[in-house]
Amino acid sequence: GSKATKAVADLESRVIVVNQKVDEVDAGWKTGLDTTVRELTATLKKSERALEKSNALIAELQQRIAGVRDEAKEEVTAHSRKLEDQTKTTRSALEKDLMHVNQKLTGLRGEYEGFVVK
């Protein structure tokens, strides 16, 4: 019976060793999994921060573009006002010139008619 007892004790110690190995592997796997999850979570957070930064940059760029667009509108408006003013000035100058020419023509016509009448 002692051989059988020894064999059982042997088996029991082997089972204990195997169980320890299983526990180690299990613990290692869980630790590995935890580490992987932690790393993935950290990566995800970094990605989220990067996304937030790029969204903020996009918003800033859109504001700048809108600002540039407004500035351009203002410039164009100012330029067209300037052109309008110049056109008005030129028109009034031309109208004055035309009046002078008409007056001179009227004067010349009068002189000519006076000359012809004589």
Order of alpha helices (4+ residues) and beta strands (2+ residues): alpha
